[in-house]
Amino acid sequence: MYGSAKLAAIKRLEKSWERFIVSGEFDAQAVDSTIAASWQRCKTAAVNPVGGTCFRIHSDGHLEQLLEANKMLLDIARPVIESIYYTVQGSGFMVVLVNHEGIVLQTMGDCKTLLDAESLHFFRGADWTEESVGTNAIGTCLATGIPIQVTAAEHFCTEHHDWTCSAAPIRGPGGDLLGCLDMSGPYDKMHPHTLGMIVAAAKAIESQLRREITNNELTSTLSRLVTAVNTVSEGILHINADGVITDANISACKMLGLAPDKLKGQKAGDTLGNMRELKRLLAAGEGENDRRQLLDTPRGRFYCSTRSITGGSKKQGEAVMVISPASLGKESVDSGECKPKNAAGRSTVTLSEKPAAKSVTGGDFNRARFTFTDIIGASSQMQAAKELARRAAACSSTVLLLGESGSGKEIFAQAIHNASDRRHGPFIPVNCAAMPAGLIQSELFGYSEGAFTGARRGGQPGKFELAGGGTLFLDEIGDMPLEMQSNLLRVLQEKTVTRVGGKKVIPVDVRVIAATNKDLHQEMQNGKFREDLFYRINVLSIKIPPLRERETDLEYLIEHCLAGVAARLGKNVPRIDPAAMEVLARHHWPGNVRELVNVLEQAVIITDNDLIMTCHLPCYLTGKRPVLVAKMQQVTTLEQLEQQAIKAALDRFNGNISRTARALGIGRNTLYDKLKKYNIR
Ligand SMILES: Nc1ncnc2c1ncn2[C@@H]1O[C@H](COP(=O)(O)OP(=O)(O)OP(=O)(O)O)[C@@H](O)[C@H]1O
C-alpha cells in the first residue's frame, strides 16, 4: 500500500508540475533542484509535456552497429542485469542499459512491464534522452552525470507519471561516460533503496570493465611480444631453473629441427648436448652478458648468448638463451671467438666439426630457398612488386625492400637472388637489428688474427667476404648503428673490405639487397640514418604491400599456407568454415603473412576434424577463447527448435515483440507465453 504521506507528496508534486507547465514557476519545497533544472531544459528543448512516447527510434541497422560498438559493455553488463532482475523479478520492474547517447541497448523485465514499456516505445533502439522524452532517470542521469531517481510527476511527460525510475552512470577507466544502468517500474513501488542498488550495480560493471580492459591490454601486449619474438631470425629459448626448455620461438624450433610441442618440455641438455657445458653457459648469463660463445650440439653448431631473468617473480637459474647458426663449420677446435676461459685456462665450450646448421627458412644457411613462384599474391599491388623485383633480378644494382614486419621482404630477397645470375653463389642474410653493436663490425667485415683476445688464428672472414659472388641480404638496415653506417657506405662505394684489426684491402664482389620496416625518411630527419647511405642503397626500391591492403590475396594465401602447414604437421588439409573465414577476412594482420601462418598453424594443431572454425582461432581475433574439444553431438528436440526459432527472430528484430510475433506467425500474447515458458528474456 502506498502511505498517505507519500500520496500527499505525489499530489503536491503533480500540482507543482502543472504550475511549472502552465506558468514556468517552481515550487522549491516540492521539487528537487536537479529535477527543476531538467524541466527547464525540457521546456527550452520544446519537449511536449503531454506525451512521453518515444518517436526517435534508431533503425535496425544502426542498432546493430551500436550493439557491436558496445559489445564489451553489453557482455559485462548482461550478468549484472540478470542478477538485479532476478532480485526484483515479479515486482513489475525492468532493468535497462543505455549507451552514452541515451539509446537503449538492452532491457530485461517482467512481461507486463515490458508490454507497458513497449507501448511507450521504451525498447532497444529508442532514444531515452531528455530532449526525446523529457525528464526521466536515464536522460537526466546522462545530462547531469550523477545517479538519480525520478518518480511520478517528476517526469516531464504525463505518460511517464505512472513510473518510477532510478539510473546511475557507467564510466570507463578514464572517467568518460559510457552509458547508464536504469531500473524502471510502477511509481507506487518506488523505494529509495532502488537507487542504491543500481549505483552498486553500475560500479560493479565499471570495475569489471577496468579489469577487462587491463586484461585486453595485457593480452595484446603479449601477442605483440610473441609476434616480435617469432619475428626475429635468432633462436630464442627460455630455460627454467631445472634446465627445462619452457618456451622457444619459431626460429629456435626450426634451427633445432623440432616442432614447438616437441621442443618445449625437453631438458636443455637432451636437446643441446653436454649439460655441464650448458650450465656454464647459463651461469655466464648472470648479469649483463652479450658475449657470444660457440656451442656444439647434436643439432649443429651455434653461437649462443645467455641472459639470466631478473625482476618479477624470477626463480634463480632461469635464463634466456639466444642462438644463431655458426658460419659454415670451418672453426677449429680451439679457436672459438671470444670464448670464456675457465680457471684452468681451458675453453668452456668443446667444439667439433658438425654439419652446417639449417636455416630458418629450412635450407642451408647460405642458400636461398624461395623463388618468385613461392611468392603468393595476385593482387595488383603484389603483381607490381613482383614485376619490379623480376627486373631487379636482371641487373646487379642495390635493392631496397620496404615493407612491414612479416610482409615478405626476405622471401622477395631470396627470389631476386635465385632469379639473378648470382643464383649459384651464396645468399647471406644478416639481421642488422639483432647484432650486438660491438660485434657488427667484425660480423660484416671479419677480423684478422690477433684483432682481440680470443680472435682465432688466421682471423675470420666477415659476411661481405662470405657472400662473395652472391648476395648479401642486410635485413632491418634501418636499425644499423650510425657509426656502422659510414663503414658500410665506404664498403659499398669502394667494393673492398678491410678486416677489423687488419690492413689488407680485400676486394668483394657482392650484390646487396637491403630491407627495412622503418620509414627511412623519418629516420633521416631524426638523425638516425645517414642520407648518403640512403641514396647509395635506394637505387631500386620495392614496396611490399601489407597483407591488409591486398584483400584479394588473403583467400589464396590462406589456402597456400594451410596446405604448407598441414603438410609440415603431417595432417590433412582442413577446410575453413565461413564464419572463421569471415573472422580471418576482418582481421587487420599487423604481423602480416607471418602472423597468418602462425594463426593457421595454431588452428591446424587444435582442430581434430579437418574443419577450422572460429573456436580454433586465437582469442585476440575472435574475442573468445579457442576450444580444444568439440562439443558432444546432441539430438535437437522440437521444443529446442522452437526456442531457437524464437531467439533467432528476437535477435533479428532486436527484441521487438510485435515484429518478432508477426515474423513467427503467432500473436503477441502467445509469444509472451512462450518467452515465459522457455525463460527467454
Ligand atoms: N607473398 C607471400 N607468399 C607466401 N608466403 C609468404 C609471403 N609473404 C610472406 N610469406 C611468408 O611469411 C613469413 C614471413 O616472411 P618474411 O620473413 O619474408 O617477412 P619479412 O618482411 O622479411 O619479415 P621481417 O621484417 O620481420 O624480417 C615467411 O614464412 C614467408 O614464407
Ligand as a Chemical Component Dictionary entry (heavy atoms), coordinates in Angstrom:
data_LIG
# 
_chem_comp.id                   LIG 
_chem_comp.type                 NON-POLYMER 
_chem_comp.pdbx_formal_charge   0 
_chem_comp.three_letter_code    LIG 
# 
loop_
_chem_comp_atom.comp_id 
_chem_comp_atom.atom_id 
_chem_comp_atom.alt_atom_id 
_chem_comp_atom.type_symbol 
_chem_comp_atom.charge 
_chem_comp_atom.model_Cartn_x 
_chem_comp_atom.model_Cartn_y 
_chem_comp_atom.model_Cartn_z 
_chem_comp_atom.pdbx_ordinal 
LIG N1  N1  N 0 53.577 -13.442 -50.515 1  
LIG C1  C1  C 0 53.898 -14.483 -49.769 2  
LIG N2  N2  N 0 53.619 -15.718 -50.186 3  
LIG C2  C2  C 0 53.915 -16.782 -49.400 4  
LIG N3  N3  N 0 54.493 -16.717 -48.203 5  
LIG C3  C3  C 0 54.798 -15.505 -47.751 6  
LIG C4  C4  C 0 54.520 -14.324 -48.500 7  
LIG N4  N4  N 0 54.933 -13.278 -47.797 8  
LIG C5  C5  C 0 55.450 -13.750 -46.661 9  
LIG N5  N5  N 0 55.374 -15.089 -46.618 10 
LIG C6  C6  C 0 55.783 -15.966 -45.522 11 
LIG O1  O1  O 0 55.639 -15.186 -44.334 12 
LIG C7  C7  C 0 56.726 -15.350 -43.457 13 
LIG C8  C8  C 0 57.414 -14.016 -43.234 14 
LIG O2  O2  O 0 58.033 -13.587 -44.444 15 
LIG P1  P1  P 0 59.444 -12.830 -44.453 16 
LIG O3  O3  O 0 60.377 -13.416 -43.429 17 
LIG O4  O4  O 0 59.928 -12.791 -45.846 18 
LIG O5  O5  O 0 58.952 -11.393 -43.956 19 
LIG P2  P2  P 0 59.835 -10.101 -43.667 20 
LIG O6  O6  O 0 59.113 -8.956  -44.239 21 
LIG O7  O7  O 0 61.237 -10.330 -44.106 22 
LIG O8  O8  O 0 59.761 -10.024 -42.091 23 
LIG P3  P3  P 0 60.747 -9.201  -41.104 24 
LIG O9  O9  O 0 60.655 -7.766  -41.454 25 
LIG O10 O10 O 0 60.154 -9.479  -39.766 26 
LIG O11 O11 O 0 62.103 -9.793  -41.284 27 
LIG C9  C9  C 0 57.631 -16.391 -44.114 28 
LIG O12 O12 O 0 57.259 -17.638 -43.580 29 
LIG C10 C10 C 0 57.269 -16.332 -45.568 30 
LIG O13 O13 O 0 57.483 -17.558 -46.162 31 
# 
loop_
_chem_comp_bond.comp_id 
_chem_comp_bond.atom_id_1 
_chem_comp_bond.atom_id_2 
_chem_comp_bond.value_order 
_chem_comp_bond.pdbx_ordinal 
LIG N1  C1  SING 1  
LIG C1  N2  SING 2  
LIG C1  C4  DOUB 3  
LIG N2  C2  DOUB 4  
LIG C2  N3  SING 5  
LIG N3  C3  DOUB 6  
LIG C3  C4  SING 7  
LIG C3  N5  SING 8  
LIG C4  N4  SING 9  
LIG N4  C5  DOUB 10 
LIG C5  N5  SING 11 
LIG N5  C6  SING 12 
LIG C6  O1  SING 13 
LIG C6  C10 SING 14 
LIG O1  C7  SING 15 
LIG C7  C8  SING 16 
LIG C7  C9  SING 17 
LIG C8  O2  SING 18 
LIG O2  P1  SING 19 
LIG P1  O3  DOUB 20 
LIG P1  O4  SING 21 
LIG P1  O5  SING 22 
LIG O5  P2  SING 23 
LIG P2  O6  DOUB 24 
LIG P2  O7  SING 25 
LIG P2  O8  SING 26 
LIG O8  P3  SING 27 
LIG P3  O9  DOUB 28 
LIG P3  O10 SING 29 
LIG P3  O11 SING 30 
LIG C9  O12 SING 31 
LIG C9  C10 SING 32 
LIG C10 O13 SING 33 
# 
